[in-house]
Each structure stands twice: as structure tokens, then as C-alpha cells.
């Protein structure tokens, strides 16, 4: 579960960078 959550956080950060 922790690895899955980490991946979600990383994807969210990448998505935010792409939005900017």
C-alpha cells in the first residue's frame, strides 16, 4: 500500500508540473 501511495503522490506531482 505504501508503494502504491508513493506512486500516486509522484503522479500527482508530475501532473501538477505538467499543468504549470
GUFI-558399 format. One record per residue: x, y, z of N, C-alpha, C, O, CB in turn; residue in three letters. Coordinates in Angstrom, 3 decimals, always signed. Glycine has a CB too. Example, Ala and Ser with C-alpha at 12.3 -4.5 7.8 and 13.67 -1.06 7.14 Angstrom:
BEGIN
<pt n_x="+13.190" n_y="-5.690" n_z="+7.800" ca_x="+12.300" ca_y="-4.500" ca_z="+7.800" c_x="+13.200" c_y="-3.300" c_z="+7.800" o_x="+14.236" o_y="-3.319" o_z="+8.465" cb_x="+11.308" cb_y="-4.473" cb_z="+9.046" residuo="ala"/>
<pt n_x="+12.850" n_y="-2.250" n_z="+7.080" ca_x="+13.670" ca_y="-1.060" ca_z="+7.140" c_x="+12.900" c_y="+0.030" c_z="+7.870" o_x="+13.409" o_y="+1.138" o_z="+8.039" cb_x="+14.084" cb_y="-0.598" cb_z="+5.725" residuo="ser"/>
***
This chain:
BEGIN
<pt n_x="+0.843" n_y="-1.210" n_z="+0.000" ca_x="+0.000" ca_y="+0.000" ca_z="+0.000" c_x="+0.876" c_y="+1.258" c_z="+0.000" o_x="+0.554" o_y="+2.234" o_z="-0.677" cb_x="-0.953" cb_y="+0.007" cb_z="+1.235" residuo="unk"/>
<pt n_x="+1.966" n_y="+1.241" n_z="+0.743" ca_x="+2.827" ca_y="+2.424" ca_z="+0.819" c_x="+3.423" c_y="+2.741" c_z="-0.556" o_x="+3.466" o_y="+3.900" o_z="-0.969" cb_x="+3.956" cb_y="+2.208" cb_z="+1.857" residuo="unk"/>
<pt n_x="+3.885" n_y="+1.695" n_z="-1.264" ca_x="+4.456" ca_y="+1.936" ca_z="-2.593" c_x="+3.392" c_y="+2.498" c_z="-3.516" o_x="+3.666" o_y="+3.405" o_z="-4.302" cb_x="+5.051" cb_y="+0.638" cb_z="-3.186" residuo="unk"/>
<pt n_x="+2.178" n_y="+1.966" n_z="-3.427" ca_x="+1.077" ca_y="+2.444" ca_z="-4.266" c_x="+0.788" c_y="+3.920" c_z="-3.977" o_x="+0.582" o_y="+4.718" o_z="-4.891" cb_x="-0.193" cb_y="+1.590" cb_z="-4.032" residuo="unk"/>
<pt n_x="+0.777" n_y="+4.262" n_z="-2.687" ca_x="+0.517" ca_y="+5.655" ca_z="-2.318" c_x="+1.645" c_y="+6.551" c_z="-2.826" o_x="+1.397" o_y="+7.664" o_z="-3.289" cb_x="+0.365" cb_y="+5.798" cb_z="-0.781" residuo="unk"/>
<pt n_x="+2.886" n_y="+6.062" n_z="-2.739" ca_x="+4.026" ca_y="+6.852" ca_z="-3.232" c_x="+3.866" c_y="+7.123" c_z="-4.711" o_x="+4.106" o_y="+8.239" o_z="-5.173" cb_x="+5.362" cb_y="+6.125" cb_z="-2.966" residuo="unk"/>
<pt n_x="+3.458" n_y="+6.101" n_z="-5.462" ca_x="+3.272" ca_y="+6.279" ca_z="-6.903" c_x="+2.195" c_y="+7.314" c_z="-7.172" o_x="+2.335" o_y="+8.133" o_z="-8.081" cb_x="+2.907" cb_y="+4.946" cb_z="-7.575" residuo="unk"/>
<pt n_x="+1.126" n_y="+7.285" n_z="-6.395" ca_x="+0.045" ca_y="+8.264" ca_z="-6.590" c_x="+0.570" c_y="+9.681" c_z="-6.329" o_x="+0.247" o_y="+10.613" o_z="-7.065" cb_x="-1.164" cb_y="+7.949" cb_z="-5.650" residuo="unk"/>
<pt n_x="+1.369" n_y="+9.833" n_z="-5.293" ca_x="+1.912" ca_y="+11.153" ca_z="-4.959" c_x="+2.833" c_y="+11.630" c_z="-6.074" o_x="+2.775" o_y="+12.789" o_z="-6.485" cb_x="+2.673" cb_y="+11.113" cb_z="-3.611" residuo="unk"/>
<pt n_x="+3.686" n_y="+10.727" n_z="-6.561" ca_x="+4.615" ca_y="+11.091" ca_z="-7.647" c_x="+3.826" c_y="+11.491" c_z="-8.881" o_x="+4.141" o_y="+12.492" o_z="-9.525" cb_x="+5.578" cb_y="+9.912" cb_z="-7.980" residuo="unk"/>
<pt n_x="+2.793" n_y="+10.708" n_z="-9.219" ca_x="+1.972" ca_y="+11.037" ca_z="-10.394" c_x="+1.302" c_y="+12.388" c_z="-10.207" o_x="+1.185" o_y="+13.157" o_z="-11.161" cb_x="+0.908" cb_y="+9.945" cb_z="-10.647" residuo="unk"/>
<pt n_x="+0.861" n_y="+12.683" n_z="-8.999" ca_x="+0.198" ca_y="+13.968" ca_z="-8.735" c_x="+1.191" c_y="+15.114" c_z="-8.935" o_x="+0.853" o_y="+16.138" o_z="-9.530" cb_x="-0.389" cb_y="+14.003" cb_z="-7.291" residuo="unk"/>
<pt n_x="+2.416" n_y="+14.937" n_z="-8.437" ca_x="+3.434" ca_y="+15.985" ca_z="-8.598" c_x="+3.731" c_y="+16.193" c_z="-10.079" o_x="+3.832" o_y="+17.333" o_z="-10.533" cb_x="+4.735" cb_y="+15.617" cb_z="-7.830" residuo="unk"/>
<pt n_x="+3.871" n_y="+15.108" n_z="-10.835" ca_x="+4.150" ca_y="+15.217" ca_z="-12.277" c_x="+2.985" c_y="+15.918" c_z="-12.969" o_x="+3.197" o_y="+16.777" o_z="-13.825" cb_x="+4.392" cb_y="+13.808" cb_z="-12.909" residuo="unk"/>
<pt n_x="+1.763" n_y="+15.558" n_z="-12.603" ca_x="+0.581" ca_y="+16.177" ca_z="-13.219" c_x="+0.576" c_y="+17.676" c_z="-12.917" o_x="+0.264" o_y="+18.482" o_z="-13.794" cb_x="-0.735" cb_y="+15.507" cb_z="-12.701" residuo="unk"/>
<pt n_x="+0.916" n_y="+18.053" n_z="-11.696" ca_x="+0.940" ca_y="+19.478" ca_z="-11.333" c_x="+1.998" c_y="+20.201" c_z="-12.155" o_x="+1.758" o_y="+21.317" o_z="-12.616" cb_x="+1.218" cb_y="+19.662" cb_z="-9.815" residuo="unk"/>
<pt n_x="+3.173" n_y="+19.584" n_z="-12.349" ca_x="+4.228" ca_y="+20.217" ca_z="-13.151" c_x="+3.754" c_y="+20.375" c_z="-14.589" o_x="+4.015" o_y="+21.401" o_z="-15.217" cb_x="+5.539" cb_y="+19.385" cb_z="-13.101" residuo="unk"/>
<pt n_x="+3.056" n_y="+19.365" n_z="-15.120" ca_x="+2.562" ca_y="+19.443" ca_z="-16.488" c_x="+1.531" c_y="+20.554" c_z="-16.614" o_x="+1.470" o_y="+21.224" o_z="-17.646" cb_x="+1.958" cb_y="+18.100" cb_z="-16.924" residuo="unk"/>
<pt n_x="+0.721" n_y="+20.761" n_z="-15.584" ca_x="-0.299" ca_y="+21.816" ca_z="-15.628" c_x="+0.391" c_y="+23.179" c_z="-15.662" o_x="-0.074" o_y="+24.094" o_z="-16.341" cb_x="-1.265" cb_y="+21.715" cb_z="-14.400" residuo="unk"/>
<pt n_x="+1.494" n_y="+23.315" n_z="-14.932" ca_x="+2.213" ca_y="+24.593" ca_z="-14.915" c_x="+2.954" c_y="+24.759" c_z="-16.230" o_x="+3.629" o_y="+25.768" o_z="-16.435" cb_x="+3.202" cb_y="+24.669" cb_z="-13.713" residuo="unk"/>
***
